[in-house]
């Protein structure tokens, strides 16, 4: 699978200066318990220039699960995936350079 066209890999900001001191945005990965053993993993805080539906498509194929992109008033666009996949999604986001490891905040561990 090729994810070349979903990531904008620019190490410089709009003014051409490199800034690696602080994360530009924080990506929150949470587990939301449903009923019984069922749960949802939610990913919020991803950059606006990313194609969330394409990212979700690759997550669904790699981890054999289902998911959707929801629009939340408080958090903006949120990816919801069935099951507890917090560690796997954090690894996916860093491996395919969707965001840096220091930008990811795992909740519930």
C-alpha positions as CSV (number, residue, x, y, z in Angstrom):
1,X,0.0,0.0,0.0
2,X,1.2,3.4,-0.8
3,X,0.4,6.4,1.3
4,X,2.4,8.9,-0.7
5,X,-0.5,11.2,-1.5
6,X,-2.1,11.7,1.9
7,X,0.8,13.3,3.7
8,X,2.3,16.7,3.2
9,X,5.9,16.3,4.5
10,X,7.1,19.8,4.9
11,X,9.7,20.3,7.6
12,X,9.5,24.1,7.2
13,X,6.7,26.4,8.1
14,X,5.1,29.0,5.7
15,X,8.1,31.4,6.3
16,X,10.7,28.8,5.5
17,X,12.1,28.5,9.0
18,X,12.5,25.1,10.7
19,X,10.7,24.7,14.0
20,X,11.1,21.5,15.9
21,X,10.8,22.9,19.4
22,X,7.2,22.2,20.2
23,X,4.5,20.1,18.5
24,X,2.2,22.2,16.2
25,X,-0.9,20.3,17.2
26,X,-1.7,17.5,19.5
27,X,-3.4,14.3,18.2
28,X,-5.6,12.7,20.8
29,X,-6.2,9.0,20.6
30,X,-8.9,7.8,23.0
31,X,-10.9,4.6,23.8
32,X,-14.6,5.0,24.3
33,X,-16.4,2.1,25.9
34,X,-19.7,1.0,24.4
35,X,-21.6,-1.9,25.8
36,X,-20.0,-5.1,27.2
37,X,-16.7,-5.7,25.5
38,X,-17.4,-3.3,22.6
39,X,-15.4,-0.1,22.2
40,X,-14.5,2.7,19.9
41,X,-11.1,4.3,19.3
42,X,-11.4,8.0,18.4
43,X,-8.6,10.1,16.8
44,X,-9.0,13.9,17.0
45,X,-6.7,16.8,16.4
46,X,-5.2,15.7,13.0
47,X,-4.1,18.5,10.6
48,X,-6.8,20.1,8.4
49,X,-4.9,19.5,5.2
50,X,-4.9,15.7,5.6
51,X,-7.5,13.5,3.7
52,X,-9.1,11.8,6.7
53,X,-11.2,9.5,4.6
54,X,-8.1,8.1,2.8
55,X,-6.3,7.6,6.2
56,X,-9.3,5.8,7.5
57,X,-9.4,3.6,4.4
58,X,-5.9,2.4,5.0
59,X,-6.5,1.9,8.8
60,X,-9.6,-0.2,8.0
61,X,-7.7,-2.4,5.6
62,X,-4.6,-2.8,7.7
63,X,-6.4,-3.7,11.0
64,X,-9.5,-5.5,9.6
65,X,-12.0,-3.1,11.3
66,X,-14.6,-0.6,10.3
67,X,-14.8,3.1,11.0
68,X,-16.1,6.5,10.0
69,X,-15.2,10.2,10.0
70,X,-17.5,12.3,12.2
71,X,-17.7,16.0,12.6
72,X,-17.8,17.0,16.2
73,X,-18.5,20.6,17.4
74,X,-15.8,20.6,20.0
75,X,-13.0,18.5,18.4
76,X,-13.6,19.1,14.7
77,X,-13.3,16.1,12.4
78,X,-12.8,12.9,14.4
79,X,-12.0,9.4,13.1
80,X,-13.9,6.6,14.9
81,X,-12.6,3.0,14.5
82,X,-14.3,-0.1,16.0
83,X,-12.2,-1.8,18.7
84,X,-9.4,-0.8,21.0
85,X,-6.6,0.1,18.6
86,X,-4.9,2.9,20.4
87,X,-1.4,1.5,20.2
88,X,-1.8,0.3,16.6
89,X,-3.1,3.6,15.4
90,X,-0.3,5.6,17.1
91,X,2.2,3.3,15.4
92,X,0.4,3.7,12.1
93,X,0.4,7.5,12.3
94,X,4.1,7.7,13.1
95,X,5.2,5.0,10.7
96,X,3.5,6.7,7.7
97,X,4.6,10.2,8.9
98,X,1.0,11.5,9.3
99,X,2.3,13.1,12.5
100,X,5.3,13.0,14.8
101,X,5.5,10.8,17.9
102,X,5.7,13.8,20.2
103,X,2.4,15.1,18.8
104,X,0.5,12.0,19.8
105,X,-1.3,11.9,23.2
106,X,-2.6,8.4,24.1
107,X,-5.4,8.5,26.7
108,X,-6.3,5.6,29.0
109,X,-2.9,4.1,29.6
